[in-house]
Amino acid sequence: MKYSSVQTHPFAAVGRWIHESQRRNFMKYLSIAAAAAAATSTPASAQVVEVTPPESMQRSAPALADYTKNTLFGDVWQREELSLRDRSFVTITTLVALGKTDPLRSHINRGLDYGVTPVEIAGIITHLAFYTGWPNAVGSIAVADEVFAERGIDASELQTIETERVALPSDDDQRAQGVEQSMGPISPALAKYTNGVLFQDLWRRGDLSARDRSLATVVALTANGNADQLGFHLQRGIQNGLTRDELGEVMGHMAFYAGWPKAFSGANAIGDLED
């Protein structure tokens, strides 16, 4: 069978130790960055496919058709600061986060062509169920399931074998304590599931690398305008192998898919990071 402020959020209390922790763990995470680079390469044969805007767009919004062809796909997707694989990863994540299932089909197909694996696509959608809500994930997985079936991707290819759980940073106990101290008295259930399910289970799954899980989280938070929580996850992303240059390019790419205001908020959060 084929288918496959002021007080902001719980992590604000732990912000002070992240910077020093990043320095202490820098050498350890160099190996993560190297592994991520090897794992996120675009197939050598992959090239940006020329896109012809639909006739309805050309007829009713010719300026939009021109920007789509010449700016979005003729320029943005051609930039080398992110691999085609990563641009597809960011685009799929943005569309899932925003619940935009209509364009999701074509971008899942594009992502598979550019090196995003079926397991990673399922991993993105599963991860975003927690960060953008179950309804978005359910709607998105229905589209992905149809694409997998059309491409002959067998369900067995989507069964992640958990031979080894992804390690969390060595200082994650401090994050967990911060959540318990700040959120525990307000919402014991939220503190419980944040520490017990979100970080100790979801973040340790092997369907996404630590780098890609951080990337998906940063993209989802930016797409939904949750800039108040970006600081922690940008720092965690850098720990997990993302670079500032990559993150900056992500915001430039997202401007076209999530809108300029959200991309500016995300870019400002990068600018607020300590060196």
Secondary structure, DSSP 8 states (H G I E B T S, - for coil): -B----S--TTGGGHHHHHHHHHHTHHHHHHHHHHHHHHT---TT---------HHHHHH-HHHHHIIIIIITTTGGG-TTS-HHHHHHHHHHHHHHHT-HHHHHHHHHHHHHHT--HHHHHHHHHHHHHHH-HHHHHHHHHHHHHHHHHTT-BGGGG----SS-----TTHHHHHHHHHHHHTTT-HHHHHHIIIIIITTGGG-TTS-HHHHHHHHHHHHHHTT-GGGHHHHHHHHHHTT--HHHHHHHHHHHHHHH-HHHHHHHHHHHHTS--
